[in-house]
Amino acid sequence: IFRLWRGTAASLALAVPTVGIYLPSYDLLRNWIEEYSDHSYPKLRPYAPLIAGSIARSLACITCSPIELARTRMQAFKQSSGGAKPPGMWKTMLGVLSSRQSISHPENLQTTRGYHLLWTGMGAQLARDVPFSAICWMVLEPVSYY
């Protein structure tokens, strides 16, 4: 029954920084875009939630992508017959780096250290999250005034 909650700690570890980046960024960007549009380009104001939501979500996704990768790997961890405990988040991230170094060309990874591998899957995450965020804020903001 405990397998049902596998990866919950990693999900919580992902949610806190993601929301901590996303919501304040959205508010700051929306306010800045609205202020800018009031002075310079009034036709931009209705699109402020869409633009701010897209940028804020992109920022949160890019920043927290390594945690998302670790969370996904931890949730996919298969327990061996010996009852091995799933690795923690930091161990999972280090495992991503070390497992790819042996497969790839070691001479290239020595210069970049393979840290870019921590952002594996970020494109798919952005493709999923950014349009959702843009649509969500575009619909939510006008409705929230009523």
C-alpha positions as CSV (number, residue, x, y, z in Angstrom):
1,I,0.0,0.0,0.0
2,F,2.9,2.4,0.6
3,R,3.8,2.2,-3.1
4,L,0.8,4.3,-3.8
5,W,2.6,7.3,-2.2
6,R,6.0,6.6,-3.9
7,G,7.5,10.0,-5.0
8,T,5.3,12.1,-2.7
9,A,8.2,13.7,-1.0
10,A,9.7,14.6,-4.4
11,S,6.4,16.0,-5.6
12,L,6.2,18.2,-2.5
13,A,9.9,19.2,-3.0
14,L,8.9,20.2,-6.5
15,A,5.7,22.1,-5.7
16,V,7.2,24.5,-3.2
17,P,9.9,26.1,-5.4
18,T,7.7,25.9,-8.5
19,V,4.8,27.8,-6.9
20,G,7.2,30.1,-5.1
21,I,8.7,31.2,-8.5
22,Y,5.5,31.0,-10.6
23,L,3.0,33.0,-8.6
24,P,5.1,36.0,-7.6
25,S,6.6,36.1,-11.1
26,Y,3.2,36.1,-12.6
27,D,2.0,39.0,-10.4
28,L,5.1,41.1,-11.0
29,L,5.0,40.5,-14.7
30,R,1.3,41.1,-15.0
31,N,1.5,44.4,-13.1
32,W,4.5,45.5,-15.1
33,I,2.8,44.7,-18.4
34,E,-0.4,46.4,-17.4
35,E,1.5,49.5,-16.3
36,Y,3.5,49.6,-19.5
37,S,0.4,49.1,-21.6
38,D,-1.4,51.9,-19.8
39,H,1.4,54.4,-20.7
40,S,2.6,53.1,-24.0
41,Y,0.4,50.5,-25.7
42,P,-3.2,50.3,-24.4
43,K,-4.1,47.4,-26.8
44,L,-1.7,45.2,-24.9
45,R,-3.5,45.3,-21.6
46,P,-6.0,42.5,-22.3
47,Y,-3.2,40.2,-23.1
48,A,-1.2,40.9,-19.9
49,P,-2.4,37.7,-18.2
50,L,-1.6,35.5,-21.2
51,I,1.9,37.0,-21.6
52,A,2.7,37.1,-17.9
53,G,1.4,33.5,-17.3
54,S,3.5,32.2,-20.2
55,I,6.7,33.8,-19.1
56,A,6.2,33.0,-15.4
57,R,5.5,29.4,-16.1
58,S,8.5,29.1,-18.4
59,L,10.7,30.6,-15.7
60,A,9.3,28.1,-13.1
61,C,9.7,25.1,-15.5
62,I,13.2,26.0,-16.5
63,T,14.3,26.6,-12.9
64,C,12.7,23.5,-11.4
65,S,13.2,21.0,-14.3
66,P,16.0,19.1,-12.6
67,I,13.6,18.5,-9.6
68,E,10.9,17.4,-12.0
69,L,13.3,14.9,-13.6
70,A,14.3,13.5,-10.2
71,R,10.6,13.3,-9.2
72,T,9.7,11.4,-12.3
73,R,12.7,9.0,-11.9
74,M,11.9,8.4,-8.2
75,Q,8.2,7.6,-9.0
76,A,9.4,5.2,-11.7
77,F,11.8,3.4,-9.4
78,K,11.1,-0.3,-9.3
79,Q,11.7,-2.0,-6.0
80,S,14.0,-5.0,-6.1
81,S,13.1,-8.3,-4.4
82,G,15.4,-7.4,-1.6
83,G,13.2,-4.5,-0.7
84,A,15.6,-1.8,-1.6
85,K,14.5,1.7,-0.7
86,P,14.1,4.2,-3.6
87,P,17.0,6.6,-3.8
88,G,16.5,10.2,-2.6
89,M,16.2,13.2,-4.8
90,W,19.9,14.3,-4.7
91,K,21.1,10.7,-5.3
92,T,18.7,10.4,-8.2
93,M,20.0,13.7,-9.8
94,L,23.6,12.5,-9.3
95,G,22.6,9.1,-10.9
96,V,21.3,10.9,-14.0
97,L,24.7,12.6,-14.4
98,S,26.8,9.5,-13.7
99,S,24.8,7.1,-15.8
100,R,24.9,9.4,-18.8
101,Q,28.6,10.0,-18.5
102,S,29.5,6.4,-19.1
103,I,27.2,6.2,-22.2
104,S,28.2,9.6,-23.8
105,H,31.6,10.8,-24.9
106,P,33.6,11.4,-21.7
107,E,35.7,14.1,-23.4
108,N,32.6,16.3,-24.1
109,L,31.2,15.8,-20.6
110,Q,34.4,16.9,-18.9
111,T,34.0,20.4,-20.3
112,T,30.3,20.7,-19.7
113,R,30.2,18.2,-16.8
114,G,26.9,16.9,-18.2
115,Y,24.8,19.2,-16.1
116,H,22.6,19.9,-19.1
117,L,21.3,16.4,-18.7
118,L,19.4,17.6,-15.6
119,W,17.1,19.5,-18.0
120,T,16.2,16.3,-20.0
121,G,12.5,16.5,-20.8
122,M,12.2,20.2,-20.3
123,G,10.9,20.8,-23.8
124,A,7.9,18.5,-23.3
125,Q,7.2,20.0,-19.9
126,L,7.2,23.5,-21.4
127,A,5.0,22.3,-24.3
128,R,2.5,21.0,-21.7
129,D,2.6,23.7,-19.0
130,V,3.0,27.0,-20.8
131,P,-0.1,26.8,-23.0
132,F,-2.1,25.6,-20.1
133,S,-0.9,28.5,-17.9
134,A,-1.6,31.1,-20.6
135,I,-5.1,29.8,-21.2
136,C,-5.8,29.5,-17.5
137,W,-4.8,33.1,-16.6
138,M,-6.5,34.5,-19.7
139,V,-9.8,32.9,-18.6
140,L,-9.3,33.3,-14.8
141,E,-8.4,37.0,-14.6
142,P,-11.5,38.4,-16.3
143,V,-13.7,36.0,-14.4
144,S,-12.1,36.9,-11.0
145,Y,-13.4,40.5,-11.3
146,Y,-17.0,39.4,-11.0
